[in-house]
């Protein structure tokens, strides 16, 4: 039937694939749908409408008719209608239910019944023995690391360092100015910074310069503690947000 026109009734991937293969082999492909054939005679029953539509086709000129609708009942109805139509040649139908195939072929020896599932199953099973390779077919792009949080870290470290220097300078000053022991001077500075105010060591009878240094210590330490605390809380919130958004930077360099 080389070069003869063929008729494909049905839609979907199977119908499209048959159309492509038949066209590549030089056949003229005519394609129709089950619903289109039925709609040609809206007042008649489904079977009568299909039979009438098929009779209007030039079936004698066709080399083959492919019935590949997605539903078995549609293909079966088309087969029955074609069996009673004169001039019909070779018919290939797709039926998942193969039990009725012998009865149809006994009525018309030109009918070939094919089960798409049976045909495809060996190919799927053969895939079990096909070696699978994991080679990349492209060159992976270098992953750009997310910007680090180095600047906030450096700022917190600098503030902490300056605060430690302030504490050390204040301890040295009160040790010599108020003649306190080193431990008492450290104790007084920590109590002053913490604004606890136990009252066991005070600057009530100290000189003006010492009192001004004490005031400066309270104000500056309060500012340092407030900034360090705020930046630390901000960093913790940023880390939690990055974790929830999947942007946390992990240990391996270049991976996020």
Secondary structure by P-SEA (a helix, b strand, c coil): cccbbbbbccccaaaaaaaaaaaaaccbbbbbcaaaaaaccccccaaaaaaaaaaacccccccccccccccaaaaaaaaaaaaacccccbbbbbbccccaaaaaaaacccbbbbcccccaaaaaaaccccccccccccccccccccccaaaaaaaaaaaaaaaaaaaaaaaaaaaccccccaaaaaaaaaaaaacccccccccccccaaaaaaaaaaaaaaaaaaaaaaaaaaaaaaaaaaaaaaccccccccccc
